[in-house]
């Protein structure tokens, strides 16, 4: 069934967006497994949590979100071995399965991974007797407890050792809830959630001579069904599906996915725009959806030589590649998020625009963010072309998107603002 999307909520306004400071820019975003909570991290190291409620403002109920709590998850640090600053910005957020009323969240900056517990805390105090003068055996009673304060209380549970030599770009928890993987530019580590002493380097692409470096890891995601499978993407348009049961050292192992058509149409920008920004498994585990600079591709894990479907998001952007290269925007990484049934995919673009595509066909709709609560959208057909206007703003980037795993609700981050859309 086709979904009709409506712009339903926004946090932020046009004035603050135009004067936003660097530390307030949203850098990571993730829903929990139930879809009840949304966590986001900014470049100041703050972890902010929102809670979902059902609004009854219209005939059809839709999701709305309210602010719950804020944690200073990371602080600016200094690496004494390399004599470099470690930024406090949060690069990735991963939710664990809730336990009772407690929430557990993994967060990471460039070097340090932390596990947070957020649970309900109630502060009570016994009531005092107003007048002790008239107390006697008959009127004497046990004092009652009075609730003074009640709310969510964050607690740091674990801080994992700084084993990564380069900037961490991804976190992903396995389906068993016991292990997770973290990826930096040249390596992927396998962690036991309960152990803070060590981890295992399962992928290492660092060359013997660093001058020979020509490829970096850009993203990594664990399988939603198989505890031993994960997939990672690189800057060389390579996607690799790895099975830890095959070999503990997965650097040279795994199934490699390559799009041969990219090599046939090679030019100066080909290697840059073909870099994998993000990759996700569908819920059945049989397909992989990847995002590069210009397109979204769907892969069958049994057919690694060519994608099943390639959807060009916005082909007129090809005319701007020189401008994008000059201001380094061509190196921006856009993430993707799949709907609960894995039929749709949402991903961002420039000029406060984002796209919702269908995984199984070429359906592609472009939406434009605004502060007037208007749903602005248009279909983008195959081989679509138009002249890009001079007002097309490359600084307004939609890098982070998330799809609620329990409903057709998506959240779009642009600078320091959050935009919510609901599908009916």
Buried (B, 14 or more C-beta within 10 A) or exposed (E): EEBEBBBBBBBBEEEEBEEBEEBBBBBBBBBBBBBBBBBBBBBBBBBBBBBBEEBEEEEEBBBBBEEBBEBEBBEEBEEEEEEEEBBBBBBBBBBBEBEEEBBBBBBBBBBBBBBBBBBEEEEEEEEEEEEEEEEEEEEEEEEEEEEEEEEBBBEEBBEBBBBBBBBBBBBBBBBEBEBBBBBBBBBBBBBBBEEBEEBBBBBEBBEEEEEEEEBBBBBBBBBBEBBBBBBBBBBBBBBBBBBBEEEEEBBEBBEEBBBEEBEEEEEEBEBBBBBBBBBBBBBEBEBBBBBBBBBBBBBBBEEBEBBEBBBBBBBEBBEBBEEBBEEEBBEBBBBBBBBBEBBBBBBBBBBBBBBBBBBEEEBBBBBBBBBEEEEEBEEBEEEBEEEBEEEBEBEBBBBBBBBBBBBBBBBBBBBBBBBBBBBE
